[in-house]
Structures are given as C-alpha cells and as structure tokens.
Amino acid sequence: MITLYSFPQSRSLRAAWTLEELGLEYQCQHVALDKGEGQTAEHLARHPDGKVPVMVDGDIQLFESAPICRYLADTYGDGTLLPSDPAARAQVDQWLSFIITEIEQPLWNQAKHKFALPQDRRVPAILPVCAWEFQRALSALERRHNGQATLVGTTFTLADLFLTHTLSWAVSMKHRLPEPLQVYRKRHTQRPAMAKAIEKEQTAAKS
C-alpha cells in the first residue's frame, strides 16, 4: 500500500488530494513537524530537509509534491489528471512550473518571514515585496486565465489541483483574488476528493 507522510495545511495536501482523485488506497502517516519530528534521523532519511510530503510506493520513495503527484498520475491515472497527449502534458508541466516558481514562492517567502523562520532570521521589511511579487504573478496568470474552468483543455488536471491549493493558501494569508480566480478556486475546492484528503490528513494527525 502507498504511504504518504504528511502534515495538515502543508503541501502534502496536494499529494493526498491526488491520491483521492485517483481513487487509490493509501496510508497517511502524520509527521509532527511542529514537534520536531521532521528533523529526526528517521525522517531525514526520507526527506533531506525534513519536510513533507514524502511518498513510498513499494520500492519507490519520492519527496516534493510535484514529482510525487506526477508519478501518481502517470502510473495510476490512465489519462486522469495528466493527459496522455504529449502537447497537453507539456502544458500541464508548464503550469506546474509557473505555479511553483512564480505564484507559490512569494507566498512561501511571506510565510517564512512571518512565522516559519527562527525569529532572529525574519526580515519584516520583505513582506511588502512578497505581496507585490504575488500580485505581479497573479497579473501574469490573468493574461492566460479569464474565467476558464480549467487551465489545460476541458478537464481537471494536476495544474488545476496545484493552482487551487496555492490560491487557497493565498486566501488563508489574507490576499485578495480577482473575481474570476475566486470563482475558479471555489469551484475546485468543492471537489469531494479534496474534502476527503483534508479529512484523512487531519485524522492521521489526531491518531
């Protein structure tokens, strides 16, 4: 059975959501990052920086959300979440790269300098720059998205999963989204697989 090492409200939700969309059986193993479990020798052997997600599927062990989700969709999806057509697949990869490097990064920098980094390493002056960078990335996104239900073709793909998760992170950090992106995010957060993934991670954290 697939094992997912996770922590609620982190990038591991992307992997859990992917697993749920594909209807795969998996075990969710909570890693208490807030209690230092990520820095144990056992977990550092799974992820060199002590983070989540980490996925184990038989002899395959992967860390980082994008390769985990791509592996799952490619191995078990049969065209679900990751198109079989090479051109469409390249477009999904294009969006994954843009989401991770342009949209997510200013949010993560903001989070680091608000609470994730040690107090003496935080630089409050960088926060307005992070907000500016995020809005600039949204403007770039809007040049290619103006209310479409999905980013690639007419079906929900990993590109939509990653963008929805990242936009939800932005909302939780009090960023305001343009109306078309608010509608887009709301549409996809209502997918049953996302609710199941959230519940599974939270249940694992309580056990």
C-alpha positions in Angstrom: 0.0 0.0 0.0 1.1 3.6 -0.7 2.3 5.5 2.4 2.1 9.3 2.4 4.0 11.2 5.1 2.0 14.4 5.7 1.2 17.4 7.9 -2.1 19.2 7.7 -2.2 22.5 5.9 1.0 21.9 4.1 2.0 20.9 0.5 1.3 17.3 1.4 -2.4 18.0 0.8 -1.6 18.1 -2.9 -0.4 14.5 -2.8 -3.3 13.4 -0.6 -5.7 15.1 -3.0 -4.1 13.5 -6.0 -4.4 10.1 -4.3 -8.1 10.7 -3.6 -8.8 11.9 -7.2 -7.2 8.7 -8.5 -9.2 6.5 -6.0 -6.1 4.9 -4.7 -5.8 3.2 -1.3 -3.1 4.7 0.9 -1.9 5.2 4.4 -1.5 8.7 5.8 1.4 8.9 8.2 1.5 12.1 10.3 4.9 13.8 10.8 4.6 16.2 13.6 6.7 19.0 12.1 5.7 21.3 14.9 7.2 19.0 17.5 10.5 18.5 15.6 9.7 15.0 14.1 10.9 16.2 10.7 14.4 16.6 11.9 14.7 13.1 13.3 17.3 10.8 11.6 14.4 8.5 10.5 12.6 11.3 8.6 15.7 12.9 7.3 16.4 9.6 5.6 13.1 10.1 3.7 13.5 13.9 3.0 16.9 15.5 3.2 15.4 18.8 4.5 13.0 17.1 6.9 9.8 18.3 5.2 6.6 16.7 3.8 5.3 15.3 1.6 7.1 12.0 1.2 5.5 9.1 -0.6 6.5 5.5 -0.5 5.1 3.1 -3.1 6.9 -0.3 -2.9 10.5 0.4 -3.8 9.7 3.9 -5.0 10.3 6.7 -2.5 9.8 10.3 -3.5 9.8 13.7 -1.8 8.4 17.1 -3.1 4.8 17.5 -4.1 5.2 18.0 -7.9 7.2 14.8 -8.7 5.0 12.8 -6.3 1.8 13.9 -7.9 3.2 13.5 -11.4 4.3 9.9 -10.6 0.9 9.0 -9.2 -1.0 10.4 -12.2 1.4 8.9 -14.7 1.5 5.5 -13.0 -2.1 5.1 -12.0 -4.1 7.8 -13.7 -4.6 6.4 -17.3 -5.0 10.0 -18.5 -6.7 11.3 -15.4 -5.0 14.5 -14.0 -2.2 14.1 -16.5 -3.2 14.0 -20.2 -1.8 11.2 -22.4 -1.4 13.7 -25.3 2.3 15.0 -25.2 1.3 18.6 -26.1 -1.3 18.7 -23.4 1.0 17.0 -20.9 3.7 19.7 -21.6 1.1 22.4 -21.0 0.3 20.8 -17.6 4.1 20.8 -16.8 4.3 24.4 -18.0 1.7 25.5 -15.5 3.1 23.4 -12.7 6.4 25.1 -13.1 4.8 28.6 -13.2 2.7 27.9 -10.2 5.6 26.6 -8.1 8.2 29.1 -9.1 6.1 32.3 -9.6 2.9 32.1 -7.7 3.8 30.0 -4.7 7.3 31.4 -3.9 6.3 34.9 -2.7 3.6 33.3 -0.5 6.2 30.9 1.0 8.7 33.8 1.5 5.9 35.7 3.3 5.2 32.7 5.5 8.9 32.2 6.2 9.4 35.8 7.4 6.2 35.8 9.4 6.5 32.5 11.3 8.5 29.7 9.7 12.0 31.0 10.1 13.7 31.4 13.5 12.8 34.8 15.0 16.3 36.2 14.5 16.2 35.3 10.8 13.0 37.0 9.9 13.1 40.3 7.9 9.7 42.1 8.2 10.7 44.6 5.6 10.5 41.9 2.9 6.8 41.3 3.5 5.6 44.2 1.2 7.9 42.9 -1.5 6.3 39.4 -1.2 2.8 40.9 -1.5 3.9 42.9 -4.6 5.5 39.8 -6.2 2.4 37.7 -5.6 0.1 40.3 -7.2 2.5 40.6 -10.1 2.3 36.8 -10.6 -1.5 36.9 -10.4 -1.5 39.6 -13.1 0.6 37.3 -15.3 -1.8 34.4 -14.6 -4.8 36.6 -15.6 -3.2 37.2 -19.0 -3.9 33.5 -19.7 -6.9 32.9 -17.4 -10.1 34.9 -17.6 -12.8 32.6 -16.1 -12.0 29.3 -17.7 -13.0 26.3 -15.7 -9.6 24.6 -16.2 -6.1 25.6 -17.2 -5.5 22.9 -19.8 -8.2 21.6 -22.1 -11.6 21.0 -20.6 -10.8 18.5 -17.8 -9.4 18.9 -14.3 -5.6 18.3 -14.3 -2.7 18.5 -11.9 -2.3 22.1 -13.0 -5.7 22.9 -11.6 -5.1 20.9 -8.4 -1.8 22.8 -7.7 -3.3 26.2 -8.6 -6.4 25.7 -6.4 -4.2 24.6 -3.5 -1.9 27.6 -3.9 -4.7 30.1 -4.3 -6.3 28.7 -1.1 -3.0 29.2 0.7 -3.1 32.8 -0.6 -6.6 33.4 0.7 -5.6 32.0 4.1 -2.8 34.6 4.2 -5.4 37.4 3.5 -4.5 38.0 -0.1 -7.5 39.1 -2.3 -8.0 37.3 -5.5 -9.6 38.7 -8.7 -13.2 37.7 -9.1 -12.5 35.1 -11.9 -9.9 33.4 -9.7 -12.3 33.4 -6.7 -14.9 31.6 -8.8 -12.2 29.2 -10.1 -10.9 28.4 -6.6 -14.4 27.9 -5.2 -15.3 25.5 -8.0 -12.4 23.2 -7.4 -12.3 23.3 -3.6 -15.8 21.8 -3.8 -14.5 18.6 -5.3 -15.2 15.6 -3.0 -11.6 14.3 -3.3 -10.2 17.5 -1.7 -12.5 17.2 1.3 -11.6 13.5 1.7 -7.9 14.4 1.5 -8.2 17.1 4.2 -10.1 14.7 6.4 -7.6 11.9 6.0 -4.6 14.2 6.9 -6.4 15.6 9.9 -7.4 12.1 11.1 -3.9 11.0 10.9 -2.7 14.0 12.9 -5.1 13.1 15.7 -4.3 9.4 15.9 
